[in-house]
């Protein structure tokens, strides 16, 4: 079931990581250092196949991690006006890396996105019915999500790829502008919709364990359950800043200030939870991994 090779005899690990300058790529390097895992960052460009082959020949990794990709700065609206650049990295580049890894008999751990679904009649808001790994993406509101859904569909054909659907990533580093919590505390107004989210402090070490187990296939890479924007901001107020205030607005009002619609959904994390029973629910993980370590108030 989604396992390549025999993981009984664990050879010494060496990871090749793409995305040195990215948030997830940087965190992966730190975790490898903490765990004493040999690793190197790829210097090649994803869309340049020859440079990927050169990296692999030089590093001789046991596993490859792809945390590179275009999300757009400051946000995914950038992709709407830079479509070719987005395709070049997110589609052509990711497929090239998967293909080179397959030729070399290597597993590719690919950090993808779960922002390819939106609540619908079969998965209503607040129903607790999440999208499973084998369901067809139904959100094409943004060009970024459209490219991610395309590449996920193509990567299904590569038996050496482990696709991890990350959503609204959060870490304990509340100063990082890419952190979902940091983003919403700085917004003038926020929508209040329950969503599946990914606590990187808990899940990135799990992704390294997945590589050790040689797991492949598609995985909803989120903590079980959902949490709303307001619930997170209530926790922020409780643990970090008792004077913090915020304003809500509707999806219709939000649509007037963004170029591309945003995805809202619940992903079913049962598959991941079955593989890693210690996985915490989203709210428990938020408190343990994010808010307690940053606590500034005497409350709670």
Secondary structure, DSSP 8 states (H G I E B T S, - for coil): --B-S--SS----EEEEE-TTSHHHHHHHHHHHHHT-EEEE--S-TT-HHHHHHHHHHH--SEEEE------SSSTHHHHT-HHHHHIIIIIIHHHHHHHHHHTT-EEEEEEESTT---BTTB-TTS---B-TTS-----SSHHHHHHHHHHHHHTT-TTEEEEEE-S-B-S-TT-TTSHHHHHHHSSEE----B---BHHHHHHHHHHHHHTTB-EEEE-S-BS-B-HHHHHHHHHHHT-TT---EE--HHHHHTT-SS------B--HHHHHH-TT--BHHHHIIIIIITTT--SS--
